[in-house]
């Protein structure tokens, strides 16, 4: 018996060593942690239960029958984050560059199946070189099996991908189908084909960072939802994110203790809106003063900054926040902002997270670049997402809500549950100057008459009371009372029940 126990421990030690001391040192030299070190930081201490530690690949071609490492380049299992069960897999770059074999894929598939059956989140830590070319189609088949499970899990359990090294081919397609992707600056890359292939095929010379670094995917492509300076920061932020998310689509939203009062007013909000209607202000100030303790986890902070999306808590319960940002492009809706917000709203709806929307939008961005880029269809995605959503929806119009953008931003007409406005709100087809120039074309050359017409239009339409008279706004509230009123609305809506007509699935305008 003693010999068997010694052998077990020896096998475990060999598996924990990954690709060996030299390769682990090389990993550290690049500023990266190993797969096991990442899981140790991410999971609660002592909670990790590993699966398939001794699995090895079955390849025999190209000398692979003489190269075996226990675990085969991926560490899998489950543990807890702040006491809540999560399933995990971490690619081990020290073993065959983290490349995927048939056996490697089967390990990932096992934890995907367990996560789905047990209705718990799954988080993948990627640091890999794509398919193991020595196995050919067997590796490709393994990727497809993983992709299929990504799709079946979508909208059922949260799926999070953290890119912590170079990732190509199948190791970017799977993350692309998960709910959130985060990267590590300077050490992680994502691309379908790497710089060498690009050079061969298109004759473009490009670095890995220029092709698929965090700076590209958080700012330009919108593939990544955020980036962090190092492995440790990324792992700790993922723990924070999980605290906002329910375990599955049948689990309640998390509820944490909070200390900030929801009955005290904040008089500073009474002066948030500038006297000049064209002067910007920071909508994030309103968000931080509405959510508990100012704790706001922003999603896609560096992309389409004219709209803000992220998670907060109100009375300890998770909420999704969507807000126009007057500091960037006056908060206008364009194609990028519409896509960003639509995906976020749909995620919240999948997992029964209430959506709070702060509106200050002058309309959709005009111009050929937007129209050629499909603004109509991208704008329709946001409209579709809000209209489809059955979660509690609380909307507050702070200043401008013009044209079709008023409709799109969680209006009462899209089944908004509680729609508030500040006294500074202006709800109309367009701004007073543009409206006056159209209505009173005959007075185009008379500045005095146009000024009088503009003043009349402002008095008649540019206030929240026209909408309130029709019931499109439930109440005009004092800015200082925003946190209290939003909290009470969400508390009332906790028992909301709403179902859409049965369908196999919808056909959102992709």
Protein Blocks (a to p, Z undefined) as FASTA:
>chain_A
ZZmmmmmmmmmmmmmnmnojklmmmmmmnopacfklmmmmmpcghkaccehklgccfbfg
ehlmmgccehihpacddddeehiacddddddfkggnlpacfklmmmmmmmmmmmmmnopa
dddddddebjafklmmmmmmmmmmmmmmmmmmgokaccddddfbdcehjllmmmmmmmbd
cddehkaccdfbdfklmmmmnopacdfklmmpmklmmmmnomagbdcfbfklmmmmmmmm
mmmpcfblkbccdddddfbdckbccfklmmmpcfblkbccdfklmmmmmmghhiacdehk
lgoklbccddddeehiacddddddfkggnlpacfklmmmmmmmmmmmmmnopacdddddd
fbjcedjklmmnommmmmmmmmmmmmmpmcdcddddfkbcehjllmmnopaklopabdcd
dfkbccdfbdfklmmmmmmmmlmmmmklmmmmmmmmmmmmmccklmmmnopafbdcdfkl
mmmmmmmmmmmmmmgccdddddfbdcddZZ
